[in-house]
Amino acid sequence: MGFMLLCATMFLSLSSCSDDDEVLVTTEQIIGTWDVIWAEQDGESLDVPEGYIYINLNEDGSYRTTMFDDYYIGTYKLEGNTVVGTTKDPITEYYKFTSLDGNNASIDYSNSVGDRYKFKAVKR
């Protein structure tokens, strides 16, 4: 019993540290169109021509993401510093804002089918 309590205590103490560096993001700050100007996948930079990756977050909770030749449409909600979008497919997408300075953001992207990217984006 003591070992399980120790493990639970260690888990809680480790997980509570992860929120210390969380970026504060409001709905007002994220609404708009974000053009991805740089992307990284598996540690390698990707060539991202202008307009090939962008995220459009609307005031009514709808969104559209365009990635190269594909796009996703659905609804989103803001949970802490992460935009959680659900498409009609359904695929769940996560846009975690790791930094936000005016119209410039760093975003960790992942989705329920296993894609993972790091983005640098500029709001139009």
Contacts in CASP RR format, 6 or more apart in sequence:
PFRMAT RR
TARGET T0000
AUTHOR 0000-0000-0000
METHOD contacts of the structure
MODEL  1
MGFMLLCATMFLSLSSCSDDDEVLVTTEQIIGTWDVIWAEQDGESLDVPE
GYIYINLNEDGSYRTTMFDDYYIGTYKLEGNTVVGTTKDPITEYYKFTSL
DGNNASIDYSNSVGDRYKFKAVKR
22 80 0 8 1.000
22 81 0 8 1.000
23 81 0 8 1.000
23 97 0 8 1.000
23 98 0 8 1.000
23 99 0 8 1.000
23 100 0 8 1.000
24 81 0 8 1.000
25 78 0 8 1.000
25 80 0 8 1.000
25 81 0 8 1.000
25 97 0 8 1.000
25 100 0 8 1.000
26 78 0 8 1.000
27 78 0 8 1.000
29 100 0 8 1.000
29 102 0 8 1.000
30 57 0 8 1.000
30 78 0 8 1.000
30 83 0 8 1.000
30 97 0 8 1.000
31 57 0 8 1.000
31 58 0 8 1.000
31 59 0 8 1.000
32 56 0 8 1.000
32 57 0 8 1.000
32 58 0 8 1.000
32 123 0 8 1.000
32 124 0 8 1.000
33 54 0 8 1.000
33 55 0 8 1.000
33 56 0 8 1.000
33 57 0 8 1.000
33 123 0 8 1.000
33 124 0 8 1.000
34 54 0 8 1.000
34 55 0 8 1.000
34 56 0 8 1.000
34 57 0 8 1.000
34 105 0 8 1.000
34 107 0 8 1.000
34 121 0 8 1.000
34 122 0 8 1.000
34 123 0 8 1.000
34 124 0 8 1.000
35 50 0 8 1.000
35 51 0 8 1.000
35 53 0 8 1.000
35 54 0 8 1.000
35 121 0 8 1.000
35 122 0 8 1.000
35 123 0 8 1.000
35 124 0 8 1.000
36 48 0 8 1.000
36 52 0 8 1.000
36 53 0 8 1.000
36 54 0 8 1.000
36 55 0 8 1.000
36 119 0 8 1.000
36 120 0 8 1.000
36 121 0 8 1.000
37 48 0 8 1.000
37 50 0 8 1.000
37 120 0 8 1.000
37 121 0 8 1.000
37 122 0 8 1.000
38 45 0 8 1.000
38 48 0 8 1.000
38 119 0 8 1.000
38 120 0 8 1.000
39 45 0 8 1.000
39 46 0 8 1.000
39 48 0 8 1.000
39 53 0 8 1.000
39 117 0 8 1.000
39 118 0 8 1.000
39 119 0 8 1.000
39 120 0 8 1.000
40 46 0 8 1.000
40 117 0 8 1.000
40 118 0 8 1.000
41 116 0 8 1.000
41 117 0 8 1.000
41 118 0 8 1.000
42 116 0 8 1.000
46 117 0 8 1.000
51 66 0 8 1.000
52 66 0 8 1.000
52 67 0 8 1.000
52 68 0 8 1.000
53 65 0 8 1.000
53 66 0 8 1.000
53 67 0 8 1.000
53 68 0 8 1.000
53 119 0 8 1.000
54 65 0 8 1.000
54 66 0 8 1.000
54 121 0 8 1.000
55 63 0 8 1.000
55 64 0 8 1.000
55 65 0 8 1.000
55 95 0 8 1.000
55 121 0 8 1.000
56 63 0 8 1.000
56 64 0 8 1.000
56 65 0 8 1.000
57 63 0 8 1.000
57 76 0 8 1.000
57 83 0 8 1.000
61 75 0 8 1.000
61 76 0 8 1.000
61 77 0 8 1.000
62 73 0 8 1.000
62 74 0 8 1.000
62 75 0 8 1.000
62 76 0 8 1.000
63 73 0 8 1.000
63 74 0 8 1.000
63 75 0 8 1.000
63 76 0 8 1.000
63 83 0 8 1.000
63 85 0 8 1.000
64 71 0 8 1.000
64 72 0 8 1.000
64 73 0 8 1.000
64 74 0 8 1.000
65 71 0 8 1.000
65 72 0 8 1.000
65 93 0 8 1.000
72 87 0 8 1.000
72 89 0 8 1.000
72 91 0 8 1.000
72 93 0 8 1.000
73 87 0 8 1.000
73 88 0 8 1.000
74 85 0 8 1.000
74 86 0 8 1.000
74 87 0 8 1.000
74 88 0 8 1.000
75 85 0 8 1.000
75 86 0 8 1.000
76 83 0 8 1.000
76 84 0 8 1.000
76 85 0 8 1.000
76 86 0 8 1.000
77 83 0 8 1.000
77 84 0 8 1.000
77 85 0 8 1.000
78 84 0 8 1.000
81 96 0 8 1.000
81 97 0 8 1.000
81 98 0 8 1.000
82 94 0 8 1.000
82 95 0 8 1.000
82 96 0 8 1.000
82 97 0 8 1.000
83 93 0 8 1.000
83 94 0 8 1.000
83 95 0 8 1.000
83 97 0 8 1.000
84 92 0 8 1.000
84 93 0 8 1.000
84 94 0 8 1.000
84 95 0 8 1.000
85 92 0 8 1.000
85 93 0 8 1.000
85 94 0 8 1.000
85 95 0 8 1.000
86 92 0 8 1.000
86 93 0 8 1.000
87 93 0 8 1.000
91 111 0 8 1.000
91 112 0 8 1.000
91 113 0 8 1.000
92 111 0 8 1.000
92 112 0 8 1.000
93 109 0 8 1.000
93 110 0 8 1.000
93 111 0 8 1.000
93 112 0 8 1.000
94 108 0 8 1.000
94 109 0 8 1.000
94 110 0 8 1.000
94 111 0 8 1.000
95 107 0 8 1.000
95 108 0 8 1.000
95 109 0 8 1.000
96 107 0 8 1.000
96 108 0 8 1.000
96 109 0 8 1.000
96 110 0 8 1.000
97 105 0 8 1.000
97 106 0 8 1.000
97 107 0 8 1.000
98 106 0 8 1.000
98 107 0 8 1.000
98 108 0 8 1.000
99 105 0 8 1.000
99 106 0 8 1.000
100 106 0 8 1.000
102 123 0 8 1.000
103 122 0 8 1.000
103 123 0 8 1.000
104 120 0 8 1.000
104 121 0 8 1.000
104 122 0 8 1.000
104 123 0 8 1.000
105 119 0 8 1.000
105 120 0 8 1.000
105 121 0 8 1.000
105 122 0 8 1.000
105 123 0 8 1.000
106 118 0 8 1.000
106 119 0 8 1.000
106 120 0 8 1.000
106 121 0 8 1.000
107 118 0 8 1.000
107 119 0 8 1.000
107 120 0 8 1.000
107 121 0 8 1.000
108 116 0 8 1.000
108 117 0 8 1.000
108 118 0 8 1.000
108 119 0 8 1.000
109 115 0 8 1.000
109 116 0 8 1.000
109 117 0 8 1.000
109 118 0 8 1.000
109 119 0 8 1.000
110 116 0 8 1.000
110 117 0 8 1.000
END
